[in-house]
Amino acid sequence: MPTINMLQAINQALDIAMAEDDKVLCFGEDVGGFGGVFRATSHLQEKYGKARCFNTPLVEQGIIGFANGLAAQGSVPVAEIQFADYIFPAFDQIVNETAKFRYRSGDLFNVGGLTIRAPYGGGISGGLYHSQSPEAYFAHTPGLKIVVPRNPYEAKGLLLAAIRDPDPVLFFEPKRLYRASTGEVPEEDYQLPLGEAEVTKEGADITLLGWGAQMEVIDRAVEMAEKDGVSCEVIDLRSILPWDEDTVAESVLKTGRLVITHEAPRTGGFAGEIAAAIQERCFLYLESPIQRVTGIDTPFPLTLEKEYLPDHLKIYEAIKTSLHY
């Protein structure tokens, strides 16, 4: 298998989906001949024409409203929001139209063919308007699916699954991994299941849970902990909505400890939902309080980005805190 980066994997997934189905359309700000600000849609316009891969005005509410209309009429739109931070003008369209379209029509109509792609997270010195992680805002909304890949292989398989899924999907792409994360990826078509977490490493002493770019950070913390003789189990949640409660609970019943990490701020972050659900199911098996290693409750800083991000050292400290409780 060829070794490619995450951007190339995403481009391959879009190419496969567009080649397979003429109803698949890609659009957003600068996605046409320019190939998008990160080049994820490179060469798709020249291959499939301007009718199927095209630029939109710089109006996110319009992009998603247009995408909802296309999906309601049977198209399979893949709408790109240039940065996840820009998704908020489209918040009303996503939570009040996209998420509720099937429900309010009694299943006469749906926009299940819609996929919304957005680069998200920090690590590129983007400052407060190009570094946010907004997954928790949307996790409160029934009717959506939320997916975050951790590497090129996962990105391709999950994106193809998202495009073909019968529900609307928000696909958040960790932009600091776009070129930094490389790996072997099959050239052929394949899908990975939505809503299923993956145990990437088995262990006995403590469970570490994350998604997206934090999985790489977790692995670095695990290397440090293993030198201390700690056996770590690692889980990539992959899907925020729906999230795989059973896999996480099964792991915590075995290890008795849980550390959850995400880049988004602590208050209202999705780690809180996970912690609440797991203590309900695993309370009598917990050996210590569930630990959260997250971003800070401030706007995302530019000059203090390294201090803000939940790095491997903070996760390692949380592991020690949990074990020595």
Disulfide bonds with the S-S distance in Angstrom:
none
